Amino acid sequence: MKKNLFVILLLLATCSAAFSQQKEEKSASADKGLIKVSVFYPYSEGKTFDMDYYENKHMPFVAGLLGSNLVRYTIEKGVSSGTPNAPLPFMAIGSFYVKSISEYQAAIAPNIQAIRADFQKYTNVIPTVQVSEVIR
């Protein structure tokens, strides 16, 4: 009886691991070809970042401007450097996954002043932007 239970549990664990890997592969392939616009907020002494405002006001505001071109967006909160005892490289990173860079630029251009004016409501950092094509 115990042997049968062990076999069933082992089978369930194996199936679960295989399904999880398949799901990750599907997710990665679904993003291929998308454009990722990442906004990096570098950490340095004396700089501030209001994550609550960023998450609940700023990012939804910008996402709303992107319309149907937007696939999804993510928000990352920096917690540590990859090197022990090294300073945190970024306080936060916000990313928009869009279908078309030209549609993204067309949506952002007329609203750039409003977007920049909103910065002062959550940070005193000048962000760096990187636009990338998702390969995997």
C-alpha positions as CSV (number, residue, x, y, z in Angstrom):
1,M,0.0,0.0,0.0
2,K,2.8,2.4,1.0
3,K,4.7,1.5,-2.2
4,N,1.6,2.3,-4.4
5,L,1.1,5.7,-2.6
6,F,4.8,6.5,-3.2
7,V,4.5,5.6,-6.9
8,I,1.4,7.8,-7.3
9,L,3.0,10.7,-5.6
10,L,6.1,10.4,-7.7
11,L,4.0,10.2,-10.8
12,L,2.1,13.4,-9.8
13,A,5.3,15.2,-9.1
14,T,6.8,14.2,-12.4
15,C,3.7,15.3,-14.3
16,S,3.6,18.6,-12.4
17,A,7.2,19.4,-13.2
18,A,6.7,18.6,-16.9
19,F,3.6,20.7,-17.1
20,S,5.4,23.6,-15.4
21,Q,8.3,23.5,-17.9
22,Q,5.8,23.4,-20.8
23,K,4.0,26.4,-19.4
24,E,7.3,28.3,-19.1
25,E,8.3,27.4,-22.7
26,K,4.9,28.5,-24.0
27,S,5.1,31.8,-22.1
28,A,8.6,32.5,-23.5
29,S,7.6,31.7,-27.0
30,A,4.5,33.9,-26.7
31,D,6.6,36.9,-26.0
32,K,9.0,36.4,-28.9
33,G,9.0,39.3,-31.3
34,L,7.4,41.7,-28.8
35,I,9.0,45.0,-28.0
36,K,9.9,45.6,-24.4
37,V,10.3,49.1,-23.2
38,S,12.1,49.1,-19.8
39,V,12.4,52.1,-17.6
40,F,15.3,51.8,-15.0
41,Y,15.4,53.9,-11.9
42,P,19.0,53.8,-10.6
43,Y,19.7,53.7,-6.9
44,S,21.9,56.2,-5.2
45,E,22.2,57.6,-1.7
46,G,19.5,60.2,-1.0
47,K,17.2,59.2,-3.9
48,T,13.6,58.2,-3.3
49,F,11.0,56.1,-4.9
50,D,7.3,55.8,-4.0
51,M,6.4,52.3,-5.1
52,D,2.7,52.6,-4.1
53,Y,2.2,55.6,-6.4
54,Y,4.2,54.0,-9.2
55,E,2.2,50.8,-9.0
56,N,-1.3,52.3,-8.5
57,K,-1.1,55.6,-10.5
58,H,1.8,56.1,-12.8
59,M,2.1,52.7,-14.5
60,P,-1.7,52.4,-15.0
61,F,-1.7,55.9,-16.4
62,V,1.0,55.2,-19.0
63,A,-0.5,51.7,-19.8
64,G,-3.8,53.4,-20.5
65,L,-2.2,55.6,-23.2
66,L,-0.9,52.5,-25.0
67,G,-4.3,51.0,-25.8
68,S,-4.5,47.7,-27.7
69,N,-0.8,47.8,-28.5
70,L,0.0,46.9,-24.9
71,V,0.3,43.2,-24.2
72,R,1.2,43.6,-20.5
73,Y,3.4,45.5,-18.2
74,T,5.5,44.5,-15.2
75,I,6.9,46.3,-12.2
76,E,10.0,45.2,-10.4
77,K,11.2,46.4,-7.0
78,G,15.0,46.2,-6.5
79,V,15.9,44.3,-3.4
80,S,19.6,43.5,-3.8
81,S,22.7,43.5,-6.0
82,G,23.9,40.3,-7.6
83,T,27.2,40.8,-5.7
84,P,27.2,40.4,-1.9
85,N,27.5,43.7,0.0
86,A,27.4,45.7,-3.3
87,P,24.9,48.6,-3.5
88,L,21.5,48.1,-5.1
89,P,21.8,49.0,-8.9
90,F,18.2,49.9,-9.4
91,M,15.4,50.9,-7.0
92,A,12.8,49.8,-9.6
93,I,12.3,48.7,-13.2
94,G,9.0,49.2,-15.1
95,S,8.5,47.4,-18.4
96,F,5.9,47.6,-21.1
97,Y,5.5,44.7,-23.6
98,V,4.0,46.1,-26.8
99,K,3.4,44.7,-30.3
100,S,4.7,47.7,-32.2
101,I,7.4,50.3,-31.4
102,S,5.9,52.8,-33.9
103,E,2.5,52.5,-32.2
104,Y,4.2,52.9,-28.8
105,Q,6.0,56.0,-29.9
106,A,2.9,57.4,-31.5
107,A,1.0,57.0,-28.2
108,I,3.8,58.4,-26.0
109,A,4.9,61.4,-28.1
110,P,1.9,63.6,-27.5
111,N,1.8,62.7,-23.8
112,I,5.5,62.9,-23.0
113,Q,5.2,66.1,-21.0
114,A,2.4,64.7,-18.8
115,I,4.4,61.5,-18.3
116,R,7.5,63.4,-17.2
117,A,5.5,65.8,-15.0
118,D,4.2,62.7,-13.1
119,F,7.8,61.6,-12.3
120,Q,8.0,64.2,-9.5
121,K,5.1,62.5,-7.7
122,Y,7.0,59.3,-7.1
123,T,10.7,59.8,-7.5
124,N,13.6,62.3,-7.6
125,V,15.6,60.0,-10.0
126,I,16.1,60.5,-13.7
127,P,15.3,57.1,-15.3
128,T,17.0,55.4,-18.1
129,V,15.0,53.8,-20.9
130,Q,15.9,50.8,-23.0
131,V,13.9,49.5,-25.9
132,S,14.5,45.8,-26.8
133,E,13.1,43.1,-29.0
134,V,12.2,40.0,-27.0
135,I,14.1,37.0,-28.5
136,R,12.9,34.4,-25.9
